[in-house]
Amino acid sequence: MLSIPQPHTQRWHYRLTAADHAWHAAKLLPDASEELADVLNSAGRWFFHMEYGEEMSQKFYDAIETRCPNTTLGRKVLAAKNFTLDRGPWSGPLIEQLEAANGAAEDADEKQNQVTPGLANDSSAGTE
């Protein structure tokens, strides 16, 4: 059992798994589509802080270059010679949903932490 490679033992392993899923998803998307450029750009960016990240992200960059170079996002990536932080039709709605969910969670936390007047824990109460 120990001879089987364990991907979860490598730092950033979840990015490798996500990028693998994104690569397979990209295979199903039509060439020259904004969605394809967005998936490839997003996944390529996930390797940014990783050791050997540049080498690992190269196939995503090459796929943009060959499959969707004339899309809005593809042109930006190729002009910058790097992945961009721009949101596209795939990542934009996902990020907006995450931001909305995080905002709702923060609002709920804030509401839960509010002290109701008259119910505050007053250590001086009853010590007269």
N, C-alpha and C positions, 0 to 999 in steps of 0.2 A: 504494500500500500504506500509506503514512503517513496517508492521509486516513481510514482505518478506525480507529475508536476502539479503543484498547488498554486493556482494563480492568486489566491487571496493572501499569499505570503509576501507578495511584492507591493511596495508602496504605490499608491494610486491604482490599485488593481481594479477598482470599480470603473475607472476611466477606460481601462483596456476593454473591459466587458461592454461598456456603453458604446465605445467606438466600434467594436466588433458588430454589435447590433445595428449601429448606424450604417456601417459598410454594407451589411446585408439589406437594409432598408433602401439604401441608395441604388442597389442593383435593380430594385423593383420600380424605381421612379423613371419617368421618361427623360431622355436627353433634352438639353436646352430648356429645362424648366427651372423656375425660381425656387421651387421646393427642393429640387436636387442640389442646387447651389447652396441653399441654406443648410441642408443636412450635412453636406460635405464640409462647409465652412465651420459649422458649429463643432462637429466631431474633430476636425483638425485642430481647433483651438484647445480642445481638452488636453492635448499633450504638452501645452506650453511650458509648464513648470517641471515636467518629468525629465529624468535622465534619459538621454537618447530620444527626447521628444521630437526633435527636428527630423530625425531619420524616420520615426514612426508616423509622423504626420505627412510625410512626403507623398504617400499614395493618395491621400485626400486632395492634396494640392494638384497632383498630376491628373486626378479624375476631374477636377474643376477645369483644368486646362484643356482636357480632351472632350469632356461631355457637356460642359455648360459655360464656355468662355464668353459668350455674348449675352448672358443674363446680367441684370443690374449688379447683383452680388458677385457674380463671377468676374466681371470687369473690375470691380473694386479690389477683389483679392489679387488678381493678376497685376493690376497697376501698382499695388502696394508690395507685391511679391511676398505677401504674408496674409494670414487670416485676419478678418476684421471683427470688430465687436458689433457690427450692424446686425439688426434683427431682420428676419425675413418672414415669409408666409408660414413657415413651420415653427421657428423658434419664437417669433413675436408673440403669438397667442399663448404659447406655453409659459413664457416668462411673465406675461401679463396675468395669467391665472395664478402663478406662484406668488407674484407680488401681491395680488388681491388676497390670496389665502394667508400670506404672512401678515398683511395689514389687518385682516380680520382677527387673526390669532393675537396680534399685539393689542388690538382694541379690547379683546376679551380679557387678556392679562391685565390690562390697565383698569378695566372695569372691576375685575376681581380684587385688585389691590386697593381700590378706593375705600376709604373709611367712611362709614355712614355716620353723620353727625349724631352725637348722643350715644353712640355705641362704641366709641373708641375705648381702647384699653387704657384707662386712667389709673395709674399705680397709686395715686393719692386718694382715690375714692375709698371711703370706708375706713380711713385711718385717723379720723378725727377723734 
